[in-house]
Amino acid sequence: MKLRETLCNISYGMYIVCSRNGSGTDTRCNGQIVNTVVQVSAEPPSLAVSIHKRNLTHEYLMASRVMTVTVLNKDATLAFMGPWGFKSGRDVDKFRGVRTLMGRTGVPVVLDYGISYFEAEIVGTMDAFTHTIFLARIVEAEPIAPGEPLTYLCYHELKKGKTPMNAATFIRAETPVATAPPQPAPVHSAAGAAPLKETTAMKKYTCKLCGYVYDPAQGDPDNGVKPGTAFEQVPDTWVCPICGADKTEFEPES
Ligand SMILES: Cc1cc2nc3c(=O)[nH]c(=O)nc-3n(C[C@H](O)[C@H](O)[C@H](O)COP(=O)(O)O)c2cc1C
């Protein structure tokens, strides 16, 4: 069975699903990245989404039975999507610094990198092994800003994004791994830094959140870090190109 090859041919978009829990002043909100939103009927208009049972968003969807869905555009960065897709609302406030509007369902709608949004009321659930499929009737649908939708393919192929284990479409073989096999010792250190003799002496660092490995031999040229830059010399403003974690989330490889 060619499961991996064939599953990769299914197309998806990229979305942020939000929900809430509690009421009044005790209302808490959370959201997460999903690629599994699909329209399932036109009359009435409805959506389905598959959410991992361990996610905080799952708990909130079960409790409130309402959600918002933001359709992400092609400009959405890994740094923006990282917390929504790799961190849990149990550990971080994903809404900090993010533009939102309050929907009529009492659930925030993420506006950053959004081209449109839906609000929906959950009318049914179905057990799907590790996940629950939520069937929801659309009660609101509005544009946010012009743009092209971000596809799952673009997220992977162009942005080099990864998918964590809790995603419905996680494929074990694509577990985040080192970016490249060991290379011959490179050239120079970052601008302004002392030349480094051998990068083999420089340690690789692993992101504790998503498993991305910073390899000094490769640097991160897409984000301004030249090959041959020791992790210690990477600017403190640099973030993990996969999940947006800052440098403090990295640990040296033993
Ligand atoms: C590209 C991508 C696609 C994802 N798709 C889904 C999905 O369809 N369903 C799901 O439950 N989780 C999906 N996830 C994982 C969740 O976003 C992730 O587990 C999140 O940290 C859950 O947060 P929460 O605990 O705050 O709800 C996806 C993540 C990424 C990066």
The ligand as a Gaussian input file, in Angstrom:
#p B3LYP/6-31G(d) Opt

LIG

0 1
 C        0.047000      22.667000       9.237000
 C       -0.716000      22.225000      10.458000
 C       -1.948000      21.614000      10.334000
 C       -2.665000      21.193000      11.446000
 N       -3.887000      20.608000      11.294000
 C       -4.568000      20.174000      12.374000
 C       -5.877000      19.612000      12.224000
 O       -6.443000      19.559000      11.155000
 N       -6.489000      19.145000      13.361000
 C       -5.885000      19.214000      14.594000
 O       -6.485000      18.791000      15.582000
 N       -4.658000      19.764000      14.757000
 C       -3.995000      20.261000      13.680000
 N       -2.771000      20.848000      13.832000
 C       -2.135000      20.833000      15.166000
 C       -2.666000      21.875000      16.139000
 O       -2.689000      23.151000      15.545000
 C       -1.755000      21.877000      17.384000
 O       -1.802000      20.600000      17.990000
 C       -2.076000      22.976000      18.396000
 O       -0.929000      23.173000      19.179000
 C       -3.240000      22.668000      19.313000
 O       -3.374000      23.759000      20.196000
 P       -4.349000      23.802000      21.468000
 O       -3.905000      22.732000      22.431000
 O       -4.115000      25.178000      22.014000
 O       -5.746000      23.585000      20.987000
 C       -2.087000      21.347000      12.734000
 C       -0.870000      22.022000      12.872000
 C       -0.185000      22.468000      11.758000
 C        1.133000      23.193000      11.926000

